[in-house]
Amino acid sequence: AQSVAQPEDQVNVAEGNPLTVKCTYSVSGNPYLFWYVQYPNRGLQFLLKYITGDNLVKGSYGFEAEFNKSQTSFHLKKPSALVSDSALYFCAVGNSGYALNFGKGTSLLVTP
Amino acid sequence: DAGVIQSPRHEVTEMGQEVTLRCKPISGHDYLFWYRQTMMRGLELLIYFNNNVPIDDSGMPEDRFSAKMPNASFSTLKIQPSEPRDSAVYFCASNLPAPPGNTIYFGEGSWLTVV
């Protein structure tokens, strides 16, 4: 079975500071890992994904994520947080199938 | 591209009534997914289709739920009869015909409240 865990329900960070949203995964075989963002009353928007290759993946809105096979992690990062980054962030995993399994989400609050 | 289109965006219905949610996937996408989002359970995969054929419906909670995809551009998720515990956001998503790992694109969701 494939799954992801997001250990933090909420992350608080001050604007301008770096942010990290954590995700660990469990999957047999090679993982395909994704990050999505959900703004209030909206659908999920794709941010970035890791399929293969470089462990550091760059995505939309200045976000990046680092794939770490030994730690089975795929943490989302941004060097300088913006108030507008406040949203719900989901990590997801897929492997040989086509559907994704999502984590429970982490609420990011960036304060001015 | 218009993206994945869902209707209705919001629905309030009384317990026992039939609810039909509709979805139009992105043109050319041949995988279609229905997810449900609740505070307690997060995002759950209900069912997905490939080329209009249901592939995995193991996430459908019970017989009150049914989903169809009569053609490549339309799918429905039906709840009959509806119950208050069905209140949730229902998302439709679609995916390009490509190897695993291709991005799934979501609609804006249908907010269902059953009173």
Boltz contact constraints between the chains, C-beta under 6 A:
constraints:
  - contact:
      token1: [A, 32]
      token2: [B, 101]
      max_distance: 6.0
  - contact:
      token1: [A, 43]
      token2: [B, 106]
      max_distance: 6.0
  - contact:
      token1: [A, 43]
      token2: [B, 107]
      max_distance: 6.0
  - contact:
      token1: [A, 43]
      token2: [B, 108]
      max_distance: 6.0
  - contact:
      token1: [A, 43]
      token2: [B, 109]
      max_distance: 6.0
  - contact:
      token1: [A, 44]
      token2: [B, 106]
      max_distance: 6.0
  - contact:
      token1: [A, 46]
      token2: [B, 103]
      max_distance: 6.0
  - contact:
      token1: [A, 51]
      token2: [B, 101]
      max_distance: 6.0
  - contact:
      token1: [A, 94]
      token2: [B, 100]
      max_distance: 6.0
  - contact:
      token1: [A, 96]
      token2: [B, 100]
      max_distance: 6.0
  - contact:
      token1: [A, 98]
      token2: [B, 31]
      max_distance: 6.0
  - contact:
      token1: [A, 98]
      token2: [B, 100]
      max_distance: 6.0
  - contact:
      token1: [A, 99]
      token2: [B, 45]
      max_distance: 6.0
  - contact:
      token1: [A, 99]
      token2: [B, 48]
      max_distance: 6.0
  - contact:
      token1: [A, 100]
      token2: [B, 104]
      max_distance: 6.0
  - contact:
      token1: [A, 102]
      token2: [B, 43]
      max_distance: 6.0
  - contact:
      token1: [A, 104]
      token2: [B, 42]
      max_distance: 6.0
